[in-house]
Amino acid sequence: MLYEVLERGEEEEEGGLGDRRRLPRSLIGTATMTFTMASLGVTTTSLDRISESTEKEVIESMVEEVSLLFNLDLSKNINFSRSTQDEPSAGSHHTNQYKEIVMVVGSSHAKALAEKLNEAGHTVINLAVGGWTITEENMAEVRNRMSGQLGLSPSTSTLIVMAMDNSVYFGSDRVGTRYPPLRDADGKYHIQGKMVMAEKGDVIELTKMMIPILQLTNNLQMIVISPLPRYLERPCCNDPGHITN
């Protein structure tokens, strides 16, 4: 069994076994332990993949035990398909290999992601624009573009939004005044002074501004990607007045 954690409840006084279930105390305790794992070497690349039948047997037994131990009614209708794409429906007249249609919205990082998805064989509607930021004007413009593209490609299945990258990093002077990144003649962005992040309230407002485009595509699978870390290893340039922290 996964856990031998049956505890006797108040019913024990009447000869019955309590129906309370608890996780092992070690999972919720404050004590800490340090473990050292030896290198697996080439083991991970030399092992054969687990078969689908064995995977099914293991997962079903785990689901059954968890349901029993914690008085749950977990579904036994588990999808063990290893496909990452939806297959065409029965009777479909499509003869070509099915390709997912993905719409990508955001700035330069989203644009790079769209290119990688295209290389992987997906059909991509790339609405990403380098340097794009979240403003009411930009959100209205991209919503109109999305609406038009959805009309042309009604079979679009997934929306990927990677919109905050250029809206949460700022430069700051000595008195705390914030400045957005500045774009130079070569199209590169620079952070003047100390780099600071947007406050929680700012991020909430930015998220609210994204709602119209999410509502437009509420029938699609949506993936919203948080801002990626920047300038972890080096500043934006060699200017000593940029990213002073």
Helices and strands as residue ranges (DSSP letters): G 10-14, G 25-27, H 43-46, H 52-69, E 101-106, H 108-119, E 123-126, H 136-152, E 158-162, E 169-172, E 178-179, E 182-183, E 189-190, E 194-197, H 200-216, E 221-224
